[in-house]
C-alpha cells in the first residue's frame, strides 16, 4: 500500500526526526523508509502501526489506500521502548523533564547497543560545543554508566559522552591520556580540557552517546 509521504514527512519534522532515525526506531532498513517516501516501494501492512506509533500519527494518516482494512490490522508484534527526556538535577542526579520529549524505539535497539531499557537515556544538547556534529537543542540517546568515576569508567577514545563538571553537564568527546583524560568538543571555539587524576572528583562520566542525527559507534 502507498504511504502518505507528505503527511509522514511533516510528522518527521514535527518530531525532530529524520527518515533514518524513524527506520532505526521501528526496526527496518533505512533504505526501506527512503523508498517508501520516494514512492518506489509499497509499505507492508504490518509496518503501518509501527510507523504510526513512531510518529504519533493515526493509522489513516500513514497510508493513502482507501480500501485498507484498519479495523482488522494485525497488532504490533514488536514491543516499543519508550525513552523519556532527562535532565541533570541540582544534586547531580538525572530526573525526567516534565512535558519533555518521549521517543519510541523498537525493542531491537536494546540488542543493538547491548544494554537495557533502564540504561537508555535521552537528553537535549545545550550549547554549540559539539557543532556541527550535534547542533544545540538536538536530542541525544545515550547509555548510562553504572560507574561515573573517570578512573574506573571505560573510555573509547574519540567517542562522545555525557559528562558533568562540578555539577554542570556537557556533551563532549573524551580521550584517555596517561594519568588523566582530555575533554574536547567539535567546535573550533571550544578549548580542550585535561583532567588529571587529582581533578577527577570534579568530573563524572555519565554515559556514552550512541545516537543523535547519526551513530557514533
ZABA-901363 format. One record per atom (N, C-alpha, C): residue in three letters; x, y, z; atom name; residue number from 1. Coordinates in pm, whole numbers, always signed. Example, Ala and Ser with C-alpha at 12.3 -4.5 7.8 and 13.67 -1.06 7.14 Angstrom:
BEGIN
R,aa,u,v,w,at,i
R,ALA,+1319,-569,+780,N,1
R,ALA,+1230,-450,+780,CA,1
R,ALA,+1320,-330,+780,C,1
R,SER,+1285,-225,+708,N,2
R,SER,+1367,-106,+714,CA,2
R,SER,+1290,+3,+787,C,2
END
This chain:
BEGIN
R,aa,u,v,w,at,i
R,UNK,+84,-119,+0,N,1
R,UNK,+0,+0,+0,CA,1
R,UNK,+88,+124,+0,C,1
R,UNK,+32,+233,-55,N,2
R,UNK,+109,+356,-70,CA,2
R,UNK,+112,+435,+60,C,2
R,UNK,+229,+484,+93,N,3
R,UNK,+244,+568,+212,CA,3
R,UNK,+200,+710,+179,C,3
R,UNK,+144,+776,+277,N,4
R,UNK,+110,+918,+265,CA,4
R,UNK,+238,+996,+292,C,4
R,UNK,+321,+1009,+188,N,5
R,UNK,+456,+1061,+205,CA,5
R,UNK,+458,+1201,+263,C,5
R,UNK,+371,+1288,+215,N,6
R,UNK,+372,+1427,+263,CA,6
R,UNK,+338,+1434,+411,C,6
R,UNK,+238,+1356,+453,N,7
R,UNK,+198,+1357,+595,CA,7
R,UNK,+308,+1300,+682,C,7
R,UNK,+373,+1195,+636,N,8
R,UNK,+482,+1135,+713,CA,8
R,UNK,+601,+1230,+723,C,8
R,UNK,+632,+1299,+614,N,9
R,UNK,+742,+1396,+617,CA,9
R,UNK,+714,+1509,+716,C,9
R,UNK,+589,+1555,+717,N,10
R,UNK,+550,+1659,+814,CA,10
R,UNK,+568,+1608,+957,C,10
R,UNK,+529,+1483,+979,N,11
R,UNK,+540,+1426,+1113,CA,11
R,UNK,+686,+1407,+1154,C,11
R,UNK,+771,+1374,+1059,N,12
R,UNK,+914,+1361,+1089,CA,12
R,UNK,+969,+1495,+1139,C,12
R,UNK,+935,+1602,+1069,N,13
R,UNK,+982,+1735,+1109,CA,13
R,UNK,+926,+1773,+1245,C,13
R,UNK,+797,+1746,+1266,N,14
R,UNK,+733,+1783,+1392,CA,14
R,UNK,+794,+1709,+1510,C,14
R,UNK,+843,+1587,+1487,N,15
R,UNK,+903,+1507,+1594,CA,15
R,UNK,+1054,+1521,+1601,C,15
R,UNK,+1110,+1610,+1517,N,16
R,UNK,+1255,+1629,+1518,CA,16
R,UNK,+1331,+1508,+1473,C,16
R,UNK,+1275,+1433,+1377,N,17
R,UNK,+1334,+1308,+1333,CA,17
R,UNK,+1373,+1315,+1186,C,17
R,UNK,+1450,+1218,+1143,N,18
R,UNK,+1487,+1200,+1004,CA,18
R,UNK,+1435,+1065,+957,C,18
R,UNK,+1429,+1040,+825,N,19
R,UNK,+1391,+906,+779,CA,19
R,UNK,+1479,+798,+839,C,19
R,UNK,+1608,+828,+855,N,20
R,UNK,+1700,+729,+912,CA,20
R,UNK,+1664,+697,+1057,C,20
R,UNK,+1633,+801,+1137,N,21
R,UNK,+1600,+775,+1277,CA,21
R,UNK,+1467,+703,+1291,C,21
R,UNK,+1372,+729,+1199,N,22
R,UNK,+1247,+653,+1201,CA,22
R,UNK,+1274,+506,+1171,C,22
R,UNK,+1358,+481,+1072,N,23
R,UNK,+1392,+342,+1037,CA,23
R,UNK,+1453,+270,+1156,C,23
R,UNK,+1546,+336,+1226,N,24
R,UNK,+1610,+274,+1341,CA,24
R,UNK,+1510,+247,+1452,C,24
R,UNK,+1415,+338,+1469,N,25
R,UNK,+1318,+325,+1577,CA,25
R,UNK,+1224,+208,+1555,C,25
R,UNK,+1181,+185,+1430,N,26
R,UNK,+1083,+81,+1404,CA,26
R,UNK,+1146,-49,+1357,C,26
R,UNK,+1279,-50,+1344,N,27
R,UNK,+1349,-175,+1314,CA,27
R,UNK,+1345,-218,+1169,C,27
R,UNK,+1352,-121,+1075,N,28
R,UNK,+1362,-155,+934,CA,28
R,UNK,+1486,-89,+876,C,28
R,UNK,+1524,-131,+756,N,29
R,UNK,+1641,-72,+691,CA,29
R,UNK,+1613,+73,+656,C,29
R,UNK,+1715,+156,+668,N,30
R,UNK,+1698,+298,+635,CA,30
R,UNK,+1659,+316,+489,C,30
R,UNK,+1714,+232,+402,N,31
R,UNK,+1680,+242,+259,CA,31
R,UNK,+1533,+213,+235,C,31
R,UNK,+1472,+129,+320,N,32
R,UNK,+1330,+98,+305,CA,32
R,UNK,+1245,+223,+326,C,32
R,UNK,+1273,+298,+433,N,33
R,UNK,+1197,+421,+460,CA,33
R,UNK,+1215,+521,+347,C,33
R,UNK,+1337,+534,+297,N,34
R,UNK,+1360,+627,+186,CA,34
R,UNK,+1279,+585,+63,C,34
R,UNK,+1270,+456,+37,N,35
R,UNK,+1192,+411,-79,CA,35
R,UNK,+1042,+433,-57,C,35
R,UNK,+995,+415,+69,N,36
R,UNK,+854,+447,+98,CA,36
R,UNK,+825,+592,+64,C,36
R,UNK,+912,+681,+111,N,37
R,UNK,+888,+825,+93,CA,37
R,UNK,+902,+868,-53,C,37
R,UNK,+985,+798,-128,N,38
R,UNK,+1002,+829,-269,CA,38
R,UNK,+893,+766,-356,C,38
R,UNK,+812,+676,-295,N,39
R,UNK,+706,+611,-369,CA,39
R,UNK,+750,+497,-457,C,39
R,UNK,+873,+447,-435,N,40
R,UNK,+923,+337,-517,CA,40
R,UNK,+904,+201,-452,C,40
R,UNK,+853,+198,-329,N,41
R,UNK,+826,+72,-260,CA,41
R,UNK,+702,+87,-175,C,41
R,UNK,+609,-7,-187,N,42
R,UNK,+489,-5,-105,CA,42
R,UNK,+521,-51,+36,C,42
R,UNK,+442,-2,+133,N,43
R,UNK,+460,-41,+272,CA,43
R,UNK,+378,-167,+302,C,43
R,UNK,+440,-262,+371,N,44
R,UNK,+367,-381,+414,CA,44
R,UNK,+271,-344,+524,C,44
R,UNK,+160,-415,+532,N,45
R,UNK,+56,-381,+628,CA,45
R,UNK,+104,-390,+773,C,45
R,UNK,+199,-481,+800,N,46
R,UNK,+245,-496,+938,CA,46
R,UNK,+334,-381,+983,C,46
R,UNK,+375,-292,+890,N,47
R,UNK,+460,-178,+927,CA,47
R,UNK,+379,-51,+953,C,47
R,UNK,+252,-52,+912,N,48
R,UNK,+171,+69,+924,CA,48
R,UNK,+159,+114,+1070,C,48
R,UNK,+126,+19,+1160,N,49
R,UNK,+110,+54,+1301,CA,49
R,UNK,+241,+99,+1363,C,49
R,UNK,+352,+40,+1320,N,50
R,UNK,+482,+80,+1374,CA,50
R,UNK,+515,+224,+1337,C,50
R,UNK,+489,+260,+1211,N,51
R,UNK,+514,+396,+1167,CA,51
R,UNK,+422,+492,+1241,C,51
R,UNK,+295,+456,+1255,N,52
R,UNK,+201,+542,+1326,CA,52
R,UNK,+244,+564,+1470,C,52
R,UNK,+286,+457,+1538,N,53
R,UNK,+334,+468,+1676,CA,53
R,UNK,+460,+554,+1683,C,53
R,UNK,+551,+531,+1589,N,54
R,UNK,+678,+602,+1593,CA,54
R,UNK,+666,+750,+1569,C,54
R,UNK,+558,+792,+1497,N,55
R,UNK,+542,+934,+1463,CA,55
R,UNK,+422,+998,+1530,C,55
R,UNK,+359,+925,+1623,N,56
R,UNK,+241,+977,+1694,CA,56
R,UNK,+130,+1015,+1596,C,56
R,UNK,+105,+929,+1498,N,57
R,UNK,+3,+952,+1398,CA,57
R,UNK,-111,+853,+1413,C,57
R,UNK,-226,+887,+1357,N,58
R,UNK,-332,+790,+1342,CA,58
R,UNK,-299,+698,+1226,C,58
R,UNK,-356,+578,+1229,N,59
R,UNK,-327,+481,+1124,CA,59
R,UNK,-363,+535,+986,C,59
R,UNK,-476,+603,+977,N,60
R,UNK,-518,+651,+845,CA,60
R,UNK,-442,+774,+798,C,60
R,UNK,-349,+824,+882,N,61
R,UNK,-258,+931,+838,CA,61
R,UNK,-139,+874,+762,C,61
R,UNK,-113,+746,+782,N,62
R,UNK,+11,+686,+731,CA,62
R,UNK,-3,+642,+586,C,62
R,UNK,-118,+589,+547,N,63
R,UNK,-135,+536,+412,CA,63
R,UNK,-248,+609,+340,C,63
R,UNK,-247,+599,+209,N,64
R,UNK,-349,+665,+127,CA,64
R,UNK,-440,+563,+58,C,64
R,UNK,-432,+438,+99,N,65
R,UNK,-513,+331,+42,CA,65
R,UNK,-652,+333,+105,C,65
R,UNK,-753,+377,+31,N,66
R,UNK,-887,+388,+86,CA,66
R,UNK,-948,+253,+119,C,66
R,UNK,-898,+147,+58,N,67
R,UNK,-952,+13,+82,CA,67
R,UNK,-882,-60,+196,C,67
R,UNK,-786,+7,+261,N,68
R,UNK,-711,-60,+366,CA,68
R,UNK,-802,-89,+486,C,68
R,UNK,-795,-211,+538,N,69
R,UNK,-880,-256,+648,CA,69
R,UNK,-814,-222,+781,C,69
R,UNK,-838,-100,+832,N,70
R,UNK,-776,-58,+957,CA,70
R,UNK,-829,-138,+1076,C,70
R,UNK,-954,-176,+1073,N,71
R,UNK,-1015,-244,+1188,CA,71
R,UNK,-952,-380,+1214,C,71
R,UNK,-909,-447,+1107,N,72
R,UNK,-851,-580,+1122,CA,72
R,UNK,-700,-580,+1109,C,72
R,UNK,-641,-463,+1131,N,73
R,UNK,-495,-453,+1125,CA,73
R,UNK,-434,-542,+1232,C,73
R,UNK,-335,-619,+1193,N,74
R,UNK,-268,-707,+1288,CA,74
R,UNK,-199,-624,+1397,C,74
R,UNK,-210,-662,+1523,N,75
R,UNK,-147,-586,+1631,CA,75
R,UNK,+4,-578,+1613,C,75
R,UNK,+60,-474,+1670,N,76
R,UNK,+205,-458,+1664,CA,76
R,UNK,+274,-574,+1734,C,76
R,UNK,+364,-640,+1661,N,77
R,UNK,+432,-755,+1718,CA,77
R,UNK,+563,-716,+1784,C,77
R,UNK,+611,-596,+1753,N,78
R,UNK,+737,-550,+1811,CA,78
R,UNK,+709,-462,+1931,C,78
R,UNK,+760,-499,+2046,N,79
R,UNK,+742,-417,+2164,CA,79
R,UNK,+819,-286,+2148,C,79
R,UNK,+755,-176,+2184,N,80
R,UNK,+820,-47,+2173,CA,80
R,UNK,+881,-7,+2307,C,80
R,UNK,+999,+49,+2301,N,81
R,UNK,+1069,+100,+2418,CA,81
R,UNK,+1049,+252,+2420,C,81
R,UNK,+996,+305,+2529,N,82
R,UNK,+973,+449,+2541,CA,82
R,UNK,+1086,+511,+2622,C,82
R,UNK,+1155,+608,+2562,N,83
R,UNK,+1267,+675,+2628,CA,83
R,UNK,+1227,+821,+2653,C,83
R,UNK,+1227,+862,+2780,N,84
R,UNK,+1184,+997,+2817,CA,84
R,UNK,+1303,+1090,+2833,C,84
R,UNK,+1279,+1217,+2802,N,85
R,UNK,+1384,+1318,+2815,CA,85
R,UNK,+1422,+1337,+2962,C,85
R,UNK,+1553,+1344,+2987,N,86
R,UNK,+1605,+1359,+3122,CA,86
R,UNK,+1694,+1483,+3131,C,86
R,UNK,+1708,+1535,+3253,N,87
R,UNK,+1800,+1647,+3277,CA,87
R,UNK,+1875,+1622,+3406,C,87
R,UNK,+1989,+1690,+3420,N,88
R,UNK,+2070,+1676,+3540,CA,88
R,UNK,+2017,+1771,+3646,C,88
R,UNK,+1985,+1717,+3763,N,89
R,UNK,+1929,+1798,+3871,CA,89
R,UNK,+2040,+1867,+3950,C,89
R,UNK,+1999,+1949,+4044,N,90
R,UNK,+2097,+2024,+4125,CA,90
R,UNK,+2181,+1933,+4213,C,90
R,UNK,+2129,+1816,+4248,N,91
R,UNK,+2208,+1725,+4331,CA,91
R,UNK,+2284,+1622,+4247,C,91
R,UNK,+2302,+1656,+4117,N,92
R,UNK,+2386,+1576,+4027,CA,92
R,UNK,+2327,+1438,+3999,C,92
R,UNK,+2196,+1428,+3997,N,93
R,UNK,+2129,+1305,+3956,CA,93
R,UNK,+2038,+1338,+3838,C,93
R,UNK,+1999,+1235,+3763,N,94
R,UNK,+1918,+1257,+3643,CA,94
R,UNK,+1770,+1240,+3676,C,94
R,UNK,+1689,+1333,+3627,N,95
R,UNK,+1546,+1329,+3653,CA,95
R,UNK,+1469,+1358,+3524,C,95
R,UNK,+1345,+1311,+3517,N,96
R,UNK,+1263,+1333,+3398,CA,96
R,UNK,+1227,+1480,+3381,C,96
R,UNK,+1216,+1523,+3257,N,97
R,UNK,+1175,+1659,+3225,CA,97
R,UNK,+1023,+1660,+3212,C,97
R,UNK,+952,+1731,+3299,N,98
R,UNK,+805,+1736,+3286,CA,98
R,UNK,+764,+1790,+3150,C,98
R,UNK,+679,+1714,+3081,N,99
R,UNK,+636,+1755,+2948,CA,99
R,UNK,+743,+1745,+2843,C,99
R,UNK,+853,+1675,+2875,N,100
R,UNK,+964,+1663,+2781,CA,100
R,UNK,+934,+1566,+2668,C,100
R,UNK,+1030,+1553,+2579,N,101
R,UNK,+1013,+1467,+2463,CA,101
R,UNK,+1018,+1320,+2504,C,101
R,UNK,+940,+1239,+2435,N,102
R,UNK,+942,+1094,+2452,CA,102
R,UNK,+962,+1032,+2315,C,102
R,UNK,+1067,+952,+2299,N,103
R,UNK,+1092,+884,+2173,CA,103
R,UNK,+1060,+736,+2187,C,103
R,UNK,+1006,+678,+2080,N,104
R,UNK,+970,+537,+2079,CA,104
R,UNK,+1066,+461,+1989,C,104
R,UNK,+1119,+352,+2041,N,105
R,UNK,+1210,+268,+1965,CA,105
R,UNK,+1159,+124,+1966,C,105
R,UNK,+1191,+49,+1861,N,106
R,UNK,+1162,-94,+1866,CA,106
R,UNK,+1259,-157,+1966,C,106
R,UNK,+1219,-270,+2021,N,107
R,UNK,+1300,-334,+2125,CA,107
R,UNK,+1436,-377,+2072,C,107
R,UNK,+1449,-385,+1941,N,108
R,UNK,+1577,-426,+1884,CA,108
R,UNK,+1689,-328,+1917,C,108
R,UNK,+1653,-203,+1955,N,109
R,UNK,+1756,-106,+1990,CA,109
R,UNK,+1836,-152,+2111,C,109
R,UNK,+1773,-228,+2200,N,110
R,UNK,+1843,-277,+2319,CA,110
R,UNK,+1953,-376,+2281,C,110
R,UNK,+1920,-465,+2186,N,111
R,UNK,+2021,-560,+2140,CA,111
R,UNK,+2130,-492,+2061,C,111
R,UNK,+2093,-390,+1983,N,112
R,UNK,+2192,-319,+1902,CA,112
R,UNK,+2301,-258,+1988,C,112
R,UNK,+2261,-205,+2104,N,113
R,UNK,+2358,-137,+2190,CA,113
R,UNK,+2396,-220,+2312,C,113
R,UNK,+2350,-344,+2316,N,114
R,UNK,+2384,-436,+2427,CA,114
R,UNK,+2357,-371,+2562,C,114
R,UNK,+2235,-319,+2578,N,115
R,UNK,+2200,-252,+2702,CA,115
R,UNK,+2058,-288,+2743,C,115
R,UNK,+2009,-224,+2847,N,116
R,UNK,+1873,-248,+2895,CA,116
R,UNK,+1793,-118,+2887,C,116
R,UNK,+1662,-130,+2896,N,117
R,UNK,+1576,-13,+2884,CA,117
R,UNK,+1607,+91,+2991,C,117
R,UNK,+1642,+45,+3113,N,118
R,UNK,+1669,+138,+3223,CA,118
R,UNK,+1794,+221,+3198,C,118
R,UNK,+1884,+172,+3114,N,119
R,UNK,+2010,+241,+3094,CA,119
R,UNK,+2010,+333,+2972,C,119
R,UNK,+1903,+331,+2892,N,120
R,UNK,+1896,+422,+2778,CA,120
R,UNK,+1838,+556,+2825,C,120
R,UNK,+1905,+664,+2791,N,121
R,UNK,+1867,+797,+2836,CA,121
R,UNK,+1856,+890,+2716,C,121
R,UNK,+1773,+993,+2732,N,122
R,UNK,+1751,+1091,+2627,CA,122
R,UNK,+1772,+1230,+2687,C,122
R,UNK,+1860,+1310,+2625,N,123
R,UNK,+1895,+1441,+2680,CA,123
R,UNK,+1910,+1543,+2567,C,123
R,UNK,+1868,+1665,+2594,N,124
R,UNK,+1879,+1772,+2495,CA,124
R,UNK,+2016,+1839,+2506,C,124
R,UNK,+2076,+1864,+2390,N,125
R,UNK,+2205,+1933,+2385,CA,125
R,UNK,+2184,+2082,+2417,C,125
R,UNK,+2265,+2134,+2505,N,126
R,UNK,+2258,+2276,+2543,CA,126
R,UNK,+2390,+2341,+2506,C,126
R,UNK,+2391,+2417,+2395,N,127
R,UNK,+2514,+2482,+2353,CA,127
R,UNK,+2568,+2422,+2224,C,127
R,UNK,+2668,+2491,+2169,N,128
R,UNK,+2724,+2453,+2038,CA,128
R,UNK,+2860,+2385,+2049,C,128
R,UNK,+2892,+2331,+2164,N,129
R,UNK,+3024,+2272,+2183,CA,129
R,UNK,+3052,+2154,+2092,C,129
R,UNK,+2946,+2083,+2048,N,130
R,UNK,+2965,+1968,+1960,CA,130
R,UNK,+2924,+1998,+1816,C,130
R,UNK,+2891,+2125,+1787,N,131
R,UNK,+2856,+2163,+1649,CA,131
R,UNK,+2981,+2156,+1562,C,131
R,UNK,+2970,+2118,+1435,N,132
R,UNK,+2845,+2091,+1363,CA,132
R,UNK,+2797,+1947,+1375,C,132
R,UNK,+2871,+1861,+1444,N,133
R,UNK,+2830,+1721,+1453,CA,133
R,UNK,+2694,+1708,+1519,C,133
R,UNK,+2677,+1774,+1634,N,134
R,UNK,+2548,+1776,+1703,CA,134
R,UNK,+2516,+1922,+1735,C,134
R,UNK,+2415,+1979,+1672,N,135
R,UNK,+2382,+2120,+1698,CA,135
R,UNK,+2312,+2139,+1831,C,135
R,UNK,+2310,+2261,+1878,N,136
R,UNK,+2239,+2294,+2001,CA,136
R,UNK,+2091,+2259,+1986,C,136
R,UNK,+2032,+2211,+2096,N,137
R,UNK,+1891,+2171,+2104,CA,137
R,UNK,+1860,+2036,+2040,C,137
R,UNK,+1961,+1969,+1983,N,138
R,UNK,+1939,+1834,+1933,CA,138
R,UNK,+1920,+1738,+2051,C,138
R,UNK,+1854,+1627,+2026,N,139
R,UNK,+1836,+1525,+2129,CA,139
R,UNK,+1938,+1414,+2105,C,139
R,UNK,+2001,+1368,+2213,N,140
R,UNK,+2096,+1258,+2202,CA,140
R,UNK,+2048,+1140,+2286,C,140
R,UNK,+2064,+1022,+2229,N,141
R,UNK,+2036,+898,+2301,CA,141
R,UNK,+2169,+845,+2352,C,141
R,UNK,+2173,+809,+2482,N,142
R,UNK,+2299,+765,+2539,CA,142
R,UNK,+2276,+652,+2639,C,142
R,UNK,+2382,+577,+2664,N,143
R,UNK,+2377,+463,+2756,CA,143
R,UNK,+2438,+505,+2889,C,143
R,UNK,+2358,+499,+2992,N,144
R,UNK,+2401,+546,+3125,CA,144
R,UNK,+2498,+447,+3188,C,144
R,UNK,+2607,+501,+3243,N,145
R,UNK,+2706,+421,+3316,CA,145
R,UNK,+2658,+393,+3458,C,145
R,UNK,+2688,+275,+3507,N,146
R,UNK,+2670,+247,+3649,CA,146
R,UNK,+2779,+316,+3729,C,146
R,UNK,+2898,+325,+3668,N,147
R,UNK,+3014,+385,+3735,CA,147
R,UNK,+3048,+516,+3664,C,147
R,UNK,+3043,+628,+3735,N,148
R,UNK,+3071,+759,+3676,CA,148
R,UNK,+3213,+808,+3703,C,148
R,UNK,+3287,+738,+3787,N,149
R,UNK,+3424,+776,+3821,CA,149
R,UNK,+3513,+759,+3698,C,149
R,UNK,+3578,+867,+3650,N,150
R,UNK,+3662,+856,+3530,CA,150
R,UNK,+3776,+756,+3546,C,150
R,UNK,+3819,+735,+3669,N,151
R,UNK,+3929,+641,+3692,CA,151
R,UNK,+3885,+497,+3668,C,151
R,UNK,+3754,+470,+3675,N,152
R,UNK,+3703,+334,+3661,CA,152
R,UNK,+3619,+313,+3536,C,152
R,UNK,+3568,+422,+3479,N,153
R,UNK,+3481,+410,+3362,CA,153
R,UNK,+3561,+369,+3239,C,153
R,UNK,+3497,+289,+3153,N,154
R,UNK,+3560,+250,+3027,CA,154
R,UNK,+3545,+364,+2927,C,154
R,UNK,+3655,+410,+2869,N,155
R,UNK,+3653,+523,+2776,CA,155
R,UNK,+3697,+476,+2638,C,155
R,UNK,+3614,+503,+2538,N,156
R,UNK,+3650,+477,+2399,CA,156
R,UNK,+3703,+607,+2340,C,156
R,UNK,+3830,+611,+2312,N,157
R,UNK,+3892,+734,+2264,CA,157
R,UNK,+3818,+790,+2143,C,157
R,UNK,+3783,+918,+2150,N,158
R,UNK,+3717,+984,+2040,CA,158
R,UNK,+3566,+972,+2039,C,158
R,UNK,+3510,+886,+2125,N,159
R,UNK,+3365,+873,+2131,CA,159
R,UNK,+3305,+991,+2207,C,159
R,UNK,+3173,+1009,+2190,N,160
R,UNK,+3103,+1123,+2251,CA,160
R,UNK,+3035,+1076,+2379,C,160
R,UNK,+3049,+1156,+2485,N,161
R,UNK,+2997,+1119,+2616,CA,161
R,UNK,+2913,+1232,+2676,C,161
R,UNK,+2822,+1191,+2763,N,162
R,UNK,+2753,+1286,+2850,CA,162
R,UNK,+2831,+1288,+2981,C,162
R,UNK,+2876,+1404,+3022,N,163
R,UNK,+2957,+1413,+3143,CA,163
R,UNK,+2915,+1538,+3220,C,163
R,UNK,+2963,+1550,+3341,N,164
R,UNK,+2937,+1673,+3418,CA,164
R,UNK,+3066,+1714,+3487,C,164
R,UNK,+3083,+1845,+3493,N,165
R,UNK,+3199,+1905,+3561,CA,165
R,UNK,+3144,+1996,+3669,C,165
R,UNK,+3172,+1962,+3793,N,166
R,UNK,+3121,+2039,+3907,CA,166
R,UNK,+2969,+2057,+3899,C,166
R,UNK,+2900,+1952,+3856,N,167
R,UNK,+2754,+1954,+3855,CA,167
R,UNK,+2690,+2010,+3730,C,167
R,UNK,+2768,+2059,+3634,N,168
R,UNK,+2713,+2113,+3509,CA,168
R,UNK,+2742,+2014,+3396,C,168
R,UNK,+2634,+1967,+3329,N,169
R,UNK,+2654,+1863,+3231,CA,169
R,UNK,+2699,+1920,+3096,C,169
R,UNK,+2774,+1838,+3024,N,170
R,UNK,+2822,+1872,+2891,CA,170
R,UNK,+2817,+1746,+2806,C,170
R,UNK,+2817,+1765,+2676,N,171
R,UNK,+2832,+1654,+2582,CA,171
R,UNK,+2960,+1680,+2505,C,171
R,UNK,+3058,+1593,+2523,N,172
R,UNK,+3191,+1614,+2467,CA,172
R,UNK,+3255,+1480,+2428,C,172
R,UNK,+3359,+1490,+2349,N,173
R,UNK,+3442,+1373,+2321,CA,173
R,UNK,+3545,+1355,+2433,C,173
R,UNK,+3588,+1231,+2450,N,174
R,UNK,+3690,+1201,+2552,CA,174
R,UNK,+3806,+1125,+2489,C,174
R,UNK,+3922,+1149,+2545,N,175
R,UNK,+4042,+1073,+2507,CA,175
R,UNK,+4123,+1047,+2632,C,175
R,UNK,+4152,+922,+2655,N,176
R,UNK,+4231,+885,+2772,CA,176
R,UNK,+4378,+916,+2747,C,176
R,UNK,+4443,+976,+2847,N,177
R,UNK,+4586,+1001,+2843,CA,177
R,UNK,+4646,+948,+2972,C,177
R,UNK,+4777,+947,+2978,N,178
R,UNK,+4842,+895,+3099,CA,178
R,UNK,+4805,+982,+3219,C,178
R,UNK,+4752,+917,+3321,N,179
R,UNK,+4714,+984,+3446,CA,179
R,UNK,+4604,+1089,+3426,C,179
R,UNK,+4517,+1068,+3328,N,180
R,UNK,+4409,+1164,+3312,CA,180
R,UNK,+4324,+1138,+3190,C,180
R,UNK,+4243,+1238,+3156,N,181
R,UNK,+4154,+1230,+3041,CA,181
R,UNK,+4140,+1369,+2979,C,181
R,UNK,+4132,+1375,+2847,N,182
R,UNK,+4114,+1501,+2776,CA,182
R,UNK,+3967,+1511,+2733,C,182
R,UNK,+3906,+1626,+2761,N,183
R,UNK,+3767,+1654,+2723,CA,183
R,UNK,+3769,+1760,+2615,C,183
R,UNK,+3706,+1731,+2499,N,184
R,UNK,+3710,+1829,+2390,CA,184
R,UNK,+3583,+1821,+2306,C,184
R,UNK,+3552,+1932,+2239,N,185
R,UNK,+3434,+1939,+2153,CA,185
R,UNK,+3473,+1942,+2007,C,185
R,UNK,+3372,+1944,+1919,N,186
R,UNK,+3397,+1952,+1776,CA,186
R,UNK,+3400,+2095,+1727,C,186
R,UNK,+3349,+2189,+1807,N,187
R,UNK,+3352,+2329,+1769,CA,187
R,UNK,+3493,+2385,+1787,C,187
R,UNK,+3536,+2465,+1690,N,188
R,UNK,+3669,+2526,+1697,CA,188
R,UNK,+3678,+2626,+1812,C,188
R,UNK,+3564,+2670,+1864,N,189
R,UNK,+3564,+2767,+1972,CA,189
R,UNK,+3580,+2703,+2110,C,189
R,UNK,+3574,+2571,+2115,N,190
R,UNK,+3585,+2501,+2243,CA,190
R,UNK,+3728,+2453,+2265,C,190
R,UNK,+3788,+2499,+2373,N,191
R,UNK,+3923,+2457,+2406,CA,191
R,UNK,+3921,+2323,+2480,C,191
R,UNK,+4015,+2239,+2447,N,192
R,UNK,+4026,+2110,+2514,CA,192
R,UNK,+4067,+2130,+2660,C,192
R,UNK,+4013,+2045,+2746,N,193
R,UNK,+4047,+2049,+2889,CA,193
R,UNK,+4107,+1915,+2929,C,193
R,UNK,+4212,+1919,+3005,N,194
R,UNK,+4273,+1797,+3055,CA,194
R,UNK,+4248,+1785,+3204,C,194
R,UNK,+4193,+1672,+3244,N,195
R,UNK,+4167,+1644,+3385,CA,195
R,UNK,+4263,+1535,+3430,C,195
R,UNK,+4348,+1570,+3525,N,196
R,UNK,+4438,+1470,+3582,CA,196
R,UNK,+4362,+1390,+3688,C,196
R,UNK,+4422,+1284,+3733,N,197
R,UNK,+4356,+1200,+3833,CA,197
R,UNK,+4323,+1279,+3959,C,197
R,UNK,+4400,+1381,+3990,N,198
R,UNK,+4372,+1462,+4109,CA,198
R,UNK,+4249,+1552,+4090,C,198
R,UNK,+4206,+1569,+3963,N,199
R,UNK,+4089,+1652,+3933,CA,199
R,UNK,+3961,+1569,+3916,C,199
R,UNK,+3973,+1438,+3929,N,200
R,UNK,+3861,+1351,+3895,CA,200
R,UNK,+3740,+1369,+3987,C,200
R,UNK,+3759,+1429,+4103,N,201
R,UNK,+3644,+1449,+4192,CA,201
R,UNK,+3546,+1549,+4132,C,201
R,UNK,+3590,+1633,+4037,N,202
R,UNK,+3502,+1730,+3973,CA,202
R,UNK,+3432,+1674,+3849,C,202
R,UNK,+3487,+1565,+3794,N,203
R,UNK,+3440,+1513,+3667,CA,203
R,UNK,+3366,+1381,+3686,C,203
R,UNK,+3247,+1372,+3624,N,204
R,UNK,+3172,+1246,+3622,CA,204
R,UNK,+3139,+1212,+3478,C,204
R,UNK,+3159,+1088,+3441,N,205
R,UNK,+3125,+1040,+3307,CA,205
R,UNK,+2995,+961,+3318,C,205
R,UNK,+2885,+1022,+3274,N,206
R,UNK,+2754,+960,+3294,CA,206
R,UNK,+2721,+853,+3192,C,206
R,UNK,+2774,+864,+3070,N,207
R,UNK,+2745,+761,+2972,CA,207
R,UNK,+2790,+802,+2833,C,207
R,UNK,+2780,+706,+2740,N,208
R,UNK,+2828,+726,+2602,CA,208
R,UNK,+2710,+750,+2509,C,208
R,UNK,+2724,+852,+2425,N,209
R,UNK,+2621,+886,+2326,CA,209
R,UNK,+2628,+785,+2210,C,209
R,UNK,+2511,+734,+2172,N,210
R,UNK,+2506,+638,+2061,CA,210
R,UNK,+2424,+688,+1944,C,210
R,UNK,+2344,+793,+1966,N,211
R,UNK,+2259,+838,+1855,CA,211
R,UNK,+2219,+983,+1875,C,211
R,UNK,+2222,+1056,+1764,N,212
R,UNK,+2160,+1188,+1758,CA,212
R,UNK,+2098,+1193,+1620,C,212
R,UNK,+2163,+1261,+1526,N,213
R,UNK,+2119,+1253,+1388,CA,213
R,UNK,+2196,+1147,+1312,C,213
R,UNK,+2297,+1087,+1377,N,214
R,UNK,+2372,+979,+1319,CA,214
R,UNK,+2429,+896,+1432,C,214
R,UNK,+2497,+786,+1399,N,215
R,UNK,+2553,+698,+1500,CA,215
R,UNK,+2701,+727,+1520,C,215
R,UNK,+2747,+702,+1643,N,216
R,UNK,+2886,+738,+1677,CA,216
R,UNK,+2968,+617,+1719,C,216
R,UNK,+2916,+497,+1701,N,217
R,UNK,+2993,+378,+1737,CA,217
R,UNK,+3114,+363,+1646,C,217
END
